[in-house]
Amino acid sequence: MKDGFPLYSGFSGGLSIMQIPPLDLRQVEVIKGSNSTLYGGGAIAGLVNLVSIRPEAQALTKIMMDQTSAGGTTLNAFHASEDGRWSYTLFGSAHRQTAYDANDDNFSDLPETRSITLNPTLFFKPSETDEFRLALNGTFEDRWGGNLTAVDNREPSAQNYLQENESRRMSYQLSYTKTWDENRRLSIKNSLLHFDRGIHQYQYGFDGEQIATFSEATYSFGQSRSSWLVGMNIYSDRFNESHANNNDRSYSQFTAGVFVQQNKQLSDFWSLETGLRLDQSKNYGLQTLPRLSLMYKAHPKLTFRAGGGLGYKLPSIFTEDTERLSFQGLESFNLNNLDAEQSYGGNFDINYKTAIGNEWTFSVNQLFYYTQLNNPVVLSGPSIEGTYTFQNANGNLSSKGLETNLKLTYQDFKLFVNYALIDTELGYNADLQKPLTAKHNIGAVLVYEEHEKWRIGLESYYTGKQFRSDYSQTDDYWIVGFMALRKFERISLYLNFENFSDTRQSRFENINLSNSMNPEALEVWAPMDGFIVNGGIILEF
């Protein structure tokens, strides 16, 4: 989501989070577990909300120029200003990447890319209690990947693989908010997304456009110890395939929903959050989605929280598996006959934070979770004719595990340590671990930050062994990086040694895609691009 609007779903959901420039980003909100009660069908197992910077009384201008050793050049600019009732932000980004081959097999590990992003946002406050917000977004990107000779010539052939991806994303988000006091608030939202994408290969093409709309009205009221939120929304998603094809995979989905949530302070130690959503979807019927969360504050330094809920997701032709195939051979005639995916899950977490003397602080978050996905929509095939179809699997998918997050600070030093156990089993496939999903993951980041002067970081990440689709096992690996930033009054200089251990898949197994006409057969389980240095300058006024 972007500022509370669902902009990255369906056809447009193939976006990588690395394609979102961070210069106008204020914070990232991550909610884990089934959260369809408040956020609808897209939040079947959690959500990410990207929150933009808002203008303040003092105008802000940032310009960022970045260059990488892999031939990537980026220019970002951001400006925010407030003038009485009117205020605005303006963000622009341009990116150029040359095709980059890390393992010298004459095949791109990073595609040649040209992209431009423009995002102006206008705020208007006619009174102290009312605010209008209008945001426009435009992203235009072309990518060419494959055999380097074909990339240079922009010409695919039977001998030289080339895939061109063209995407055009345009949207607006309009909202009105009226705030009477801290307990009473009315919010009305509307957004429209138009996404156009074309994939072109030798003797194959896939073209289509997505038009998605979202409208929502919410009203919050009550007291500080017992507050309510009620709302309703309408979501539509229409995809039209435009490439000449006997197998038209166009579809149209429409969902209307109502929801209510209550936050209640039961005592000085206990608080309860309950919610319920009813969604009526075209072709897929009524979804009833309750949610509950209970928190116990045992001590100012220690809290316990347990919760759970239900989620769902409507079937779509756009999945990781079909994206890897570039949608070749995909049959979707039975999409409306499938059942929606259903999820239920629960989590329990413990939060503890304390000061140790005058210079040390320590905090830990321990999370345990379980999520089960029923009626998972899986891709079946290829058939004798080389086609693929969707079906509801005869069984479920379950994911259980834990996450441990530690933070230790001493003066200007901060140490972050994370461990994640992800045990994801395919109940419809002999309870085997989900392919390309590492069960064990570790992260550690040490940061030195001298306010308004230095920021230096050393990071390391461990990914455990994984299974390929044929259930052969991969190697485990570490990635190590180093970053340093020196800030002056209005200028910051930085240098980032990303993955300086040069960990990449081609160092674990022989990869030679030079003459491959079927590169999607390669299962990617480790970085492909290896060690890259990038540096740049940030100007801030």
Disulfide bonds with the S-S distance in Angstrom:
none
